[in-house]
């Protein structure tokens, strides 16, 4: 008997795109969300371990710069 492993996903169920085109919940683009199931596990892990944390860091840095200017 073969059991399927769950699909890796950063989705947290907050599915709206911000003005820059990133999901407010997971920081993926609409194209990345649409193509998620066709990605390999390695591609998904790369997104979750490298790409998405880098996006989150950029957002935090941008927000802190805006707060500093205010």
C-alpha positions, 0 to 999 in steps of 0.5 A: 500500500502506498501512502501519499505525502501531503503537499508542502505549502506555505499557505496560511489561508489568508489569500489576498494579493497586495498591490505589489502582487504578493499574497498577504498570507504566504508572500507568493505571487499569483503565478507561484500559487497557480503553479505550486502543485506542478512544482517538485518538492525540491522547488517548493522547499527552495521557495519556502526555505530561500525565496519566501524568507527573503521576501519577508525580510525585504518587507520587514526592512521596507516597513522599518524604513517607513517607520523610521521616516515617520 
